[in-house]
């Protein structure tokens, strides 16, 4: 678990730490660890390569676990503004809400498959989904089970996102929607209305290393943090897509899922080490 090199959530700007450091490292017992989401500053939800979603405290103790209703592996998880867990079941084409250990299907898709998702500051859900053959992709906003917005094309009618299903997403504090598009080796950022603001394809000086974005999150200063899986580092951008710095050379291995708590501590789910 690495702190984002910034400090306690505050309206005042605080500088980055010169050297990021680990607070703790906790093993989760998955074979492959995919997602981590903060419930609060003390506990996190996780999901991986089986049908069990687990919640751990900062000491690495397993507090509780929930099995998916269908028995399928969850593709991704998020935590709502009210503190409830939501997960996608790609095989069943459903989005599911876990409340007091009771599981309720809140969205059923026809012709599309849900993959990644995030909860927004307004209480909506943003769901990244693919067509049945995974050639078309889009982000859809839901209020409860009601579709409010679909984001698929730019102003010229071109697809905003590549085909394929690895597209983690996060809402920034300025309400931009940030998508780590692994297939395009890019981060695609649109504003609240779905208009393209910018694409980030890695630091311009990295001509020999391909950008491999996976997990994405944002912090209290509207920084965008992206897990670069193959290069074992975290890219940090400002809200306008300008590169600020890396987090690396601190024993990061296969960073995949990301989230931050209210104090801007960064939680990193390492895919093959199965550690947070």
C-alpha positions in Angstrom: 0.0 0.0 0.0 1.7 3.2 -1.2 0.6 6.7 -0.2 0.0 9.0 -3.1 2.7 11.6 -2.7 0.3 14.2 -1.5 -1.3 14.7 1.9 -4.5 15.0 3.9 -7.6 16.0 1.9 -7.6 19.8 2.1 -8.7 22.7 -0.1 -5.1 24.0 0.2 -2.5 22.6 -2.1 0.0 20.3 -0.5 3.2 19.3 -2.3 4.1 15.8 -3.3 6.4 13.8 -1.0 9.9 13.6 -2.5 10.0 9.8 -2.0 6.8 7.7 -1.9 6.9 5.0 0.7 4.9 1.9 1.7 2.7 2.0 4.8 1.9 -1.7 4.7 1.6 -4.7 2.4 -1.3 -7.2 2.8 -1.7 -10.6 1.1 -5.2 -11.5 -0.2 -5.0 -15.2 -1.1 -6.4 -14.7 -4.6 -4.5 -16.3 -7.5 -4.9 -13.0 -9.4 -6.0 -9.8 -7.7 -7.9 -7.4 -9.9 -9.7 -4.6 -8.0 -9.5 -2.8 -4.7 -12.0 -0.2 -3.4 -12.0 1.8 -0.2 -15.1 1.4 2.0 -13.5 4.0 4.3 -10.1 4.9 5.6 -9.8 1.6 7.6 -11.1 -1.2 5.3 -11.1 -2.1 1.6 -13.1 -4.4 -0.6 -11.2 -6.6 -3.1 -12.1 -9.0 -6.0 -10.0 -11.3 -8.0 -10.1 -14.6 -10.0 -12.8 -16.3 -8.0 -16.4 -15.6 -7.0 -15.6 -14.3 -3.5 -15.4 -10.6 -2.8 -13.4 -9.9 0.4 -13.1 -7.0 2.8 -9.8 -6.4 4.7 -8.7 -4.0 7.3 -5.3 -2.2 7.1 -3.7 -5.0 9.2 -4.5 -7.5 6.4 -7.2 -9.3 8.5 -10.2 -10.7 6.5 -13.3 -9.1 8.0 -16.0 -10.6 5.8 -16.5 -12.1 2.4 -19.5 -12.2 -0.1 -20.0 -14.8 -2.8 -21.7 -13.7 -6.0 -25.3 -14.7 -6.4 -24.7 -16.6 -9.7 -21.4 -18.2 -8.7 -19.7 -16.3 -11.5 -16.5 -14.3 -10.9 -17.2 -10.6 -10.5 -15.4 -8.5 -13.2 -15.1 -5.4 -11.1 -16.4 -3.8 -7.9 -17.1 -0.3 -6.6 -18.5 1.2 -3.4 -21.4 3.6 -3.6 -21.8 6.9 -1.8 -23.9 5.1 0.8 -21.2 2.5 1.4 -22.8 -0.4 -0.4 -20.8 -2.8 -2.7 -21.7 -3.0 -6.4 -20.2 -5.6 -8.7 -20.5 -6.6 -12.4 -21.4 -10.1 -13.5 -20.3 -10.2 -17.1 -21.5 -13.7 -17.8 -25.0 -12.9 -16.5 -24.9 -9.4 -18.1 -25.9 -7.8 -14.7 -24.9 -5.2 -12.3 -25.5 -6.2 -8.7 -25.9 -4.3 -5.4 -24.8 -5.9 -2.1 -26.7 -4.3 0.9 -26.5 -5.9 4.3 -25.1 -9.1 2.6 -28.3 -9.3 0.5 -27.6 -9.2 -3.3 -30.0 -7.5 -5.6 -29.8 -7.2 -9.4 -30.1 -3.5 -10.3 -29.3 -3.5 -14.0 -29.9 -6.3 -16.6 -28.3 -5.7 -20.1 -29.5 -6.9 -23.4 -26.9 -7.3 -26.2 -24.2 -5.7 -24.0 -21.9 -7.0 -21.3 -20.9 -5.0 -18.3 -17.2 -5.0 -17.3 -15.8 -2.1 -15.2 -17.6 0.5 -13.2 -17.3 3.3 -10.7 -19.6 5.2 -8.3 -19.9 9.0 -8.8 -20.1 11.9 -6.4 -23.8 12.3 -7.3 -24.6 8.7 -6.5 -24.9 7.6 -10.1 -23.0 4.5 -11.5 -20.8 4.7 -14.5 -20.6 1.3 -16.3 -18.1 0.4 -19.0 -19.6 -2.2 -21.4 -19.0 -4.1 -24.6 -21.3 -5.3 -27.3 -21.7 -9.1 -27.4 -18.8 -9.5 -29.9 -16.7 -6.9 -28.0 -16.2 -4.8 -31.1 -18.2 -1.8 -29.7 -17.6 -0.2 -26.4 -19.2 2.6 -24.4 -19.7 4.2 -20.9 -23.2 4.4 -19.6 -24.4 6.4 -16.6 -27.2 5.0 -14.5 -29.3 6.5 -11.7 -30.4 3.3 -10.0 -31.6 1.1 -12.9 -32.4 4.0 -15.2 -30.0 4.9 -18.0 -29.2 8.6 -18.0 -26.3 9.0 -20.5 -24.4 7.0 -23.1 -20.8 8.0 -24.1 -19.6 6.2 -27.2 -18.5 8.6 -29.9 -16.6 11.9 -30.3 -17.9 15.0 -32.2 -16.8 13.4 -35.5 -18.7 10.2 -34.8 -15.5 8.2 -34.2 -15.4 5.7 -31.3 -14.0 7.2 -28.1 -12.8 3.8 -26.9 -11.0 0.9 -28.5 -12.6 -2.6 -28.7 -11.8 -5.0 -25.9 -12.8 -5.1 -22.3 -10.0 -3.8 -20.1 -11.3 -0.3 -19.4 -11.2 0.8 -15.8 -12.8 4.2 -15.0 -13.0 6.9 -12.4 -14.8 10.2 -12.0 -12.6 13.2 -11.1 -13.6 16.0 -8.7 -14.3 18.3 -11.7 -16.8 15.6 -12.9 -14.6 14.5 -15.8 -14.9 10.8 -16.7 -11.4 9.2 -16.9 -11.0 5.8 -18.7 -7.9 3.7 -18.8 -8.2 2.2 -22.3 -5.7 -0.6 -22.3 -6.4 -1.6 -25.9 -5.6 1.9 -27.1 -2.6 2.3 -24.7 -4.2 5.6 -23.6 -6.2 7.4 -21.0 -9.3 8.9 -22.5 -10.9 11.8 -20.5 -14.3 13.3 -21.3 -16.2 16.0 -19.5 -19.5 15.5 -17.7 -21.5 15.8 -20.9 -19.3 13.2 -22.7 -17.2 15.6 -24.8 -13.6 14.6 -25.3 -11.2 16.7 -23.3 -7.9 14.9 -23.9 -6.0 11.6 -24.4 -2.9 10.7 -22.6 -0.6 8.1 -24.2 2.3 8.1 -21.8 5.2 10.4 -21.1 6.6 11.7 -24.4 10.2 10.7 -23.4 9.2 7.1 -23.1 9.9 6.1 -26.7 11.1 2.6 -25.9 8.5 1.6 -23.4 4.8 1.0 -24.3 2.2 2.5 -22.0 0.1 -0.3 -20.5 -2.7 1.4 -18.5 -5.0 -0.7 -16.3 -6.4 0.7 -13.0 -7.2 4.4 -12.6 -8.2 6.6 -9.8 -8.3 10.3 -8.8 -7.4 12.1 -5.6 -8.5 15.1 -3.6 -6.4 17.5 -5.7 -8.0 16.2 -9.0 -4.8 14.3 -9.9 -5.3 11.3 -12.2 -3.3 8.2 -11.2 -2.9 5.3 -13.6 -1.4 1.9 -13.1 1.1 1.1 -15.8 1.2 -2.7 -15.5 4.1 -3.8 -17.6 6.4 -1.0 -16.5 5.5 -1.4 -12.8 4.8 2.3 -12.1 2.0 4.7 -11.5 1.6 7.8 -13.7 0.3 11.0 -12.1 -1.4 13.6 -14.2 -3.1 16.9 -13.4 -6.7 17.3 -14.3 -5.8 18.6 -17.7 -3.7 15.6 -18.7 -0.2 17.1 -18.0 2.3 14.6 -16.7 3.5 15.4 -13.2 5.6 12.4 -12.0 5.8 8.7 -11.5 5.5 6.5 -8.5 8.0 3.8 -9.1 11.2 2.2 -7.8 9.4 1.4 -4.5 9.0 -2.3 -5.0 5.9 -2.0 -7.1 5.1 -5.3 -9.0 2.4 -5.7 -11.6 0.2 -2.8 -10.4 -3.4 -3.4 -11.6 -6.3 -2.0 -9.5 -6.1 1.4 -7.7 -8.1 3.5 -5.2 -7.4 6.3 -2.8 -8.9 7.0 0.7 -9.9 10.4 2.0 -6.4 11.1 3.2 -5.0 10.4 -0.3 -3.3 7.2 0.6 -3.0 5.1 -2.5 -4.0 1.4 -2.4 -2.5 -0.7 -5.2 -3.7 -4.2 -6.1 -0.8 -6.1 -7.5 -2.1 -8.7 -10.0 0.2 -11.7 -9.6 1.6 -11.1 -6.1 -2.0 -10.9 -4.9 -1.0 -8.2 -2.5 -2.5 -4.8 -1.6 
